[in-house]
Amino acid sequence: MATSRDARGRLVLGGVALEEVAALAGTPTYVYDLGAVRAGVREITAAFGGDPHLVAYAVKANSAGPVVRAVAAEGAGADVVSGPELALALGAGISPDRIVYSGVAKTDAELDLAVAAQIRGVQIESVEEVERVAARARAASRRVKVAIRVNPEVDLETLATHQGIATGHDDAKFGVALSDFGRAFSAVLAQPELELVGLTTHVGSQFTQIEPYVVAARRLFELAAEVASRAPLSYLDTGGGFGIDYGQGCPVAPADFVRAVRAERDRAGFGGMTLVCEPGRSLVASHGVLLSRVVQRKVSGERRWLMIDAGMNDLVRPAMYQARHRIVPVEPPAAPSVGQRVVGPVCESSDDFGSCALPERGFELVAILDAGAYGYTMASAYNGRALPAEVFVEDGKVAFVRPRAAASAWVEERLAAGRA
Ligand SMILES: Cc1ncc(COP(=O)(O)O)c(C=O)c1O
């Protein structure tokens, strides 16, 4: 939670009063504090000490240009999972040798882009993908740096995160199974176009304890030790997943994960080896809010509903992962709080942000907190709803505004196909 209240009791993010942002950009609007995002990159970087490392920001968490440019300016690279994300990272000025590319079903066109850009590592996710990557390299008459993404098959109980964001267990589609690793390794070495430079894993997201991350890292390092004499690796990538406090607590910080992984690496005998991590959520979630206006209040028996103009199309995490976000009034709270069920306008029962204690009256704007990650990037136009605006604040000022699309744009776009 990165918001505070100013002397007048108004909710503030990054030194800017959110009611002023609502007046400027309307609602629903995502607001991000770029200065805090930058500080987060610096903290993770510092945790590496002087060790060789790459902080590869997971662009999927928040792909807004000002955010990606801000993390890049602090020295971060990028972890991308699609051709457009790769193009975005390059367009934001991130050098190709600081970009890694994961994904279970990269198309030939996407692989061609990665081959042409000569990125740090195409992270191969199956034995079968090896030949496809080699074929695209041959077609371009290029050699390509690759890493093998391993699925370390950590059990779900140890992973201890929501099943929808757990990726390193044996029933997940991601990565090469431990039992297939030998085949994947030999297949890569057999392709002269492929240069094996790393091993990688990513076992899930929103870890609020270090243990699952370290268990996975340890398995990765053990595999690396088995093959290191046959392939000179230049990096080991332990993925993203550092959790944040959505209100239920998170006793660990990203730097704690980094320090624990460095210790594991040293124990495994890889001191001096470049470590890569792929933080997404932890760099942006707490530094963004979704600003929304109350449209309708309804009291029905014991129930108090607060209907707002942001819906599951704008922020899908509650509907998709049963996630809970704190919701607070933007105006100075001026009445006792009562339990209210905050819901959006979308025609789905799951368009429900949950029950919150909010003042009985006296506010028209709310902020859904910790919405800077997997918010806008997962938004849709369901129910004909225009994508929300985005406002970027820095140094106590509004730095950029990306307005909300006009509702008529959706109508036009839907009607356009097949029109004479
Ligand atoms: C391969 C990969 N790396 C990194 C991340 C970022 O995870 P997080 O946002 O939890 O740090 C993800 C998220 O899904 C991912 O799939």
The ligand as a MOL file (V3000), in Angstrom:
LIG
                    3D

  0  0  0     0  0            999 V3000
M  V30 BEGIN CTAB
M  V30 COUNTS 16 16 0 0 0
M  V30 BEGIN ATOM
M  V30 1 C 8.0630 -16.6800 -16.6850 0
M  V30 2 C 7.6120 -15.6590 -15.7030 0
M  V30 3 N 8.5080 -14.8750 -15.1300 0
M  V30 4 C 8.1550 -13.9210 -14.2340 0
M  V30 5 C 6.8390 -13.7280 -13.8930 0
M  V30 6 C 6.5060 -12.6230 -12.9320 0
M  V30 7 O 5.9760 -13.0540 -11.7430 0
M  V30 8 P 5.6510 -12.0260 -10.6050 0
M  V30 9 O 4.8050 -10.9600 -11.1830 0
M  V30 10 O 4.9340 -12.8010 -9.5840 0
M  V30 11 O 6.9500 -11.5050 -10.1020 0
M  V30 12 C 5.8540 -14.5460 -14.4480 0
M  V30 13 C 4.4550 -14.3730 -14.0600 0
M  V30 14 O 3.5560 -15.0330 -14.4340 0
M  V30 15 C 6.2490 -15.5400 -15.4000 0
M  V30 16 O 5.3450 -16.3230 -15.9880 0
M  V30 END ATOM
M  V30 BEGIN BOND
M  V30 1 1 1 2
M  V30 2 1 2 3
M  V30 3 2 2 15
M  V30 4 2 3 4
M  V30 5 1 4 5
M  V30 6 1 5 6
M  V30 7 2 5 12
M  V30 8 1 6 7
M  V30 9 1 7 8
M  V30 10 2 8 9
M  V30 11 1 8 10
M  V30 12 1 8 11
M  V30 13 1 12 13
M  V30 14 1 12 15
M  V30 15 2 13 14
M  V30 16 1 15 16
M  V30 END BOND
M  V30 END CTAB
M  END
